[in-house]
Amino acid sequence: MKKNMGSTDKMIRLIIAAVIAILFYTNIISGTLAIVLGILAIVFALTSFINFCPLYTLFGINTCEVKK
């Protein structure tokens, strides 16, 4: 699996996942919306930790910095 996520992309995904978690634990979101956003937050966190997003490969996107 080749890395295709840069550090900025990883940070944005982790921030979004944290915001969703905070909204859930403060009961601002609930029900079906909380479940859908919770799954999205888990996917964002996992892809951030492994530096790979499967959707990026489908669309040909690579945000990883190129070292020269």
PyMOL commands that set and color helices and strands:
alter all, ss='L'
color gray80, all
select helices_A, chain A and resi 7-25+31-50+54-59
alter helices_A, ss='H'
color red, helices_A
deselect
rebuild
show_as cartoon
